[in-house]
Amino acid sequence: MGFGKYPRTSVGAAWRPEADSLTGGRSLAETPTWSVAAVTTVMVVGCLLLERSIYRFGKWLKKTRRKALLASLQKIKEELMLLGLISLMLGQCARWISEICVDSKLFNSRFFLCSEEDYLSIETISAYSSSNLTDIPAKEINSNTSSRQCGEGREPFVSLEGLEQLHRFLFVLGITHVLYSCVTVGLSMVKIYSWRTWENQARLVPEGNLQARRDKVMRRQTTFVFHHTSHPWSKSRVLIWMLCFLRQFKSSIQKSDYMALRLGFITNHKLPLSYDFHKYMVRGMEDEFHGMVGISWPLWGYAILCIFVNIHGLNIYFWLSFIPVILVMLVGTKLRHVVSLLALEISESTPDATIQVKPRDDLFWFGKPEYLLWLIQFISFQNAFEMATFIWSLWGFKQRACFMKNHIMIVIRLASGLLVQCWCSSCTVPLNVIVTQMGSKCKKALIAEC
């Protein structure tokens, strides 16, 4: 009597179930228990270590009263949960989605990632590499499988292989965006903490010596005004934008700028001169980090739109890589322009620079300082999207002819993304943190903590 798919073995020989040629491997019932237990152990231990690490880090943030960072950590956990939910749904619904059949005429080659020439080259490579294994081309195997599954003239809406590649892309995009956000905040914090020395110097003058304090303030104000108004272009409403564009490459912020902006903030909000403005900025940066992490629904919509328009021949990802370059220069120029306007107002009001800067929302676009932060968030997401598509194309495809054939474009995309992200993190974001404090409002909850 036969034993179905399990073959007869000779006496003394070990019995081994054969792999199912249709499914491409053994089922779980035909797999040794030690290998199943080993994989389960690695997955459970790895996830538990990550979960416990996040929990202990959150406990430390709560102990040190870093409410903004604790909220940011919660948002990261929510994004990881969203990625897990997407992964679960794709894993469970993949076979059901792949069984949805549509007319083959709907698959217009216009909306493919690769052109017909790219597909022909991929098929040639695949046929050559598999010539020692089979005489049936890969395209014929795929068409026969689709015909058996959907019938003649119909194809799956999205194949199982396509859903697996989409699964990988969404996973890579989420992880890359979280890492880019953390790197942005880390580099920004390094720059902001370097200003601590200036804060200590600003609070050195004794409280009782009012004349010494006034003299020191006068010297700082004069230096600040001279630095921003001495150039002839600063008097022109048009040329001052070009001047601010060039100044953003020189340095993020100077000592005289910090002192003048600090004094303007303290005076505008009626705080004591001994107030720790630097601590307020650090807490403000932590609060902004909460808005930077996580992929909001507009960013998800943007990502879906990019996937839709990524048609062969447009090189859309290459052109999109220039958006962060333009935006980071635009934001840096605007921030410099705000500082220059504050200095010009002082010089035009009094020649001896006896008044302080006057923070207000009118200095910013549409009276909204937060718009600059939104642009910075988009810059970080776009750079993460560029890196995610590159990693995905390396990981998700066996043949990458149409994704990697233009090496110059790839190098330009990756190099510009990395350079812009580093520049934005170390220069633009710290400048945004201090300049946006020149708005009319302040975060009263943070002021009470500092």
Rosetta blueprint (number, residue, H / E / L):
1 M L
2 G L
3 F L
4 G L
5 K L
6 Y L
7 P L
8 R L
9 T L
10 S L
11 V L
12 G L
13 A L
14 A L
15 W L
16 R L
17 P L
18 E L
19 A L
20 D E
21 S L
22 L L
23 T L
24 G L
25 G E
26 R L
27 S L
28 L H
29 A H
30 E H
31 T L
32 P L
33 T H
34 W H
35 S H
36 V H
37 A H
38 A H
39 V H
40 T H
41 T H
42 V H
43 M H
44 V H
45 V H
46 G H
47 C H
48 L H
49 L H
50 L H
51 E H
52 R H
53 S H
54 I H
55 Y H
56 R H
57 F H
58 G H
59 K H
60 W H
61 L H
62 K H
63 K H
64 T L
65 R L
66 R L
67 K H
68 A H
69 L H
70 L H
71 A H
72 S H
73 L H
74 Q H
75 K H
76 I H
77 K H
78 E H
79 E H
80 L H
81 M H
82 L H
83 L H
84 G H
85 L H
86 I H
87 S H
88 L H
89 M H
90 L H
91 G H
92 Q H
93 C H
94 A H
95 R H
96 W H
97 I H
98 S H
99 E L
100 I L
101 C E
102 V E
103 D E
104 S H
105 K H
106 L H
107 F L
108 N L
109 S H
110 R H
111 F H
112 F L
113 L L
114 C L
115 S L
116 E H
117 E H
118 D H
119 Y H
120 L H
121 S H
122 I H
123 E H
124 T H
125 I H
126 S H
127 A H
128 Y H
129 S H
130 S L
131 S L
132 N L
133 L L
134 T L
135 D L
136 I L
137 P L
138 A H
139 K H
140 E H
141 I H
142 N H
143 S H
144 N H
145 T H
146 S H
147 S H
148 R H
149 Q H
150 C H
151 G L
152 E L
153 G L
154 R E
155 E E
156 P E
157 F L
158 V L
159 S L
160 L H
161 E H
162 G H
163 L H
164 E H
165 Q H
166 L H
167 H H
168 R H
169 F H
170 L H
171 F H
172 V H
173 L H
174 G H
175 I H
176 T H
177 H H
178 V H
179 L H
180 Y H
181 S H
182 C H
183 V H
184 T H
185 V H
186 G H
187 L H
188 S H
189 M H
190 V H
191 K H
192 I H
193 Y H
194 S L
195 W L
196 R H
197 T H
198 W H
199 E H
200 N H
201 Q H
202 A H
203 R L
204 L L
205 V L
206 P L
207 E L
208 G L
209 N L
210 L H
211 Q H
212 A H
213 R H
214 R H
215 D H
216 K H
217 V H
218 M H
219 R H
220 R H
221 Q H
222 T H
223 T H
224 F H
225 V H
226 F H
227 H H
228 H H
229 T H
230 S L
231 H L
232 P H
233 W H
234 S H
235 K H
236 S L
237 R L
238 V L
239 L H
240 I H
241 W H
242 M H
243 L H
244 C H
245 F H
246 L H
247 R H
248 Q L
249 F L
250 K L
251 S L
252 S L
253 I L
254 Q L
255 K H
256 S H
257 D H
258 Y H
259 M H
260 A H
261 L H
262 R H
263 L H
264 G H
265 F H
266 I H
267 T H
268 N H
269 H L
270 K L
271 L L
272 P L
273 L L
274 S L
275 Y L
276 D L
277 F H
278 H H
279 K H
280 Y H
281 M H
282 V H
283 R H
284 G H
285 M H
286 E H
287 D H
288 E H
289 F H
290 H H
291 G H
292 M H
293 V L
294 G L
295 I L
296 S L
297 W H
298 P H
299 L H
300 W H
301 G H
302 Y H
303 A H
304 I H
305 L H
306 C H
307 I H
308 F H
309 V H
310 N L
311 I L
312 H L
313 G L
314 L L
315 N L
316 I H
317 Y H
318 F H
319 W H
320 L H
321 S L
322 F H
323 I H
324 P H
325 V H
326 I H
327 L H
328 V H
329 M H
330 L H
331 V H
332 G H
333 T H
334 K H
335 L H
336 R H
337 H H
338 V H
339 V H
340 S H
341 L H
342 L H
343 A H
344 L H
345 E H
346 I H
347 S H
348 E H
349 S H
350 T L
351 P L
352 D L
353 A L
354 T L
355 I L
356 Q L
357 V L
358 K L
359 P L
360 R L
361 D H
362 D H
363 L H
364 F L
365 W H
366 F H
367 G H
368 K L
369 P L
370 E H
371 Y H
372 L H
373 L H
374 W H
375 L H
376 I H
377 Q H
378 F H
379 I H
380 S H
381 F H
382 Q H
383 N H
384 A H
385 F H
386 E H
387 M H
388 A H
389 T H
390 F H
391 I H
392 W H
393 S H
394 L H
395 W H
396 G H
397 F L
398 K L
399 Q L
400 R L
401 A H
402 C H
403 F H
404 M H
405 K L
406 N L
407 H H
408 I H
409 M H
410 I H
411 V H
412 I H
413 R H
414 L H
415 A H
416 S H
417 G H
418 L H
419 L H
420 V H
421 Q H
422 C H
423 W H
424 C H
425 S H
426 S H
427 C H
428 T H
429 V H
430 P H
431 L H
432 N H
433 V H
434 I H
435 V H
436 T H
437 Q H
438 M H
439 G L
440 S L
441 K L
442 C L
443 K L
444 K H
445 A H
446 L H
447 I H
448 A H
449 E H
450 C L
